[in-house]
Amino acid sequence: MITPLADLLEVTQQAASKHLVELERLDYVVREPDPADSRVRRARLTDRGRRLIEDSRRVRRQWDDRLTGLAGADAADAARRVLVHLLDATGGTGSVTARRAVPPSE
C-alpha cells in the first residue's frame, strides 16, 4: 500500500507512511486489512475524509463563482491562464500537479 502511494506522491516510502499516519490520526483515513492478502493494509477515506474533500471542492467552486461574478467570465478565464503561466515561469507547476505545493507562511 505504501509503495504505490509514495510513487503517486513522488515522495519516499517513509514520507508517505508518515503522511498516512497523520491522516489516520486526524480521522481522514482508516487502514484495514486487505481481504485477499492479510499482509496488505488498505487505506480508505472515512466519512470525515469524504466531507473534507466535498467541502474543499465546494469552497473552490464558490471562489471560482465569486471571481467570475466580480470580473466576468472572460476576465476570470484570463486570470486563470495568467496564474498557470506564472506557475510555469516560477517552476511551481510540477508541485501543484503533484499536490506538493506548500502554502505560504504568514
N, C-alpha and C positions, 0 to 999 in steps of 0.2 A: 504494500500500500504506500509506503513512504517513497520508494524509488520513483514510481510514476508521478507522484505529487511533486517531488523535488525536480524532476525533469520538466514538468509543466511550468513550475515557478522559476526554473533556471537558477536554483539555489542548491546548496549541498543537502544531503540527506539529513544531516544534523540540524540545519536551519529549518527544513520542512517539518521535522519532528518537533522542534521547539514551537513552531507556529501552531501545529496541530494540538499540542498540549495546551497552549494558551487559549485556542478556540474552544477546546473541550472545557477548560476551567471556566470560561465565560458562558458556557452552556449554549454555544452556537453549533457545535457538532457533538456527536456521540460516536464512540468507536465500538463496533460489535464484531464478534467472530463471524467469519465467512462460513455459511452453511456447508459449502463444498470443500473447504480447506480450513480446518481449525487453527492452522498456523498463521493464517492471514486475518488481520482485523481491518474491517471496512469502516470508513468514516461516512456518516450521513448527517445531513442538516437536521437540527432539532426544530421544533416549532418556532423557537426564538430565532434561530438562524434564518429560517424562511421569512419570518416577519422582517428581519433586518434587511434582507435583500429586497423584499417588496417595498419597504419604507424608503430605502435608498433609491430605488427606481422611481418611486412616486415623487420624491423630492427633486430628483433630477428633471423629471417631466415638468414639475411646477416651475423650476428655474428657467427651463427652456421656454415654456409658455410665457413666463414673465418677460424674458428677453425679447421674444417675438412680439409680445404686446407693446412693449415700450419702444422698440426700434423698428418694428415691421419685419416681415418675413425675409425680404431681400437683405436688409442690414444684418439681421441675425445670422443668416447663412454666410454672409461675407465675414462676420466676426468669427464664426467657427472656422472658416478657411484660413483666416489670418492666424488664429491660435494654433492650427495644425502646422502652418508654415513656421511659426515661432518655435514650436516643439522640435520640428525637423532641424531648424537652424541652430538650436542650442543642444542638440543631441539627446533630447528628452523623449522622443517618440518611442524608442525601444522600452524604456522604463514604464511608460504609460501602458503600452500594449501588453507588456508582460505583467502589469499590475504591481510594479516595484516602485512606483512613484512615492516619494516621501513628502508628506505635507510640509509646507513651510513652517519654520519655527516662528513663534511670536516674539 
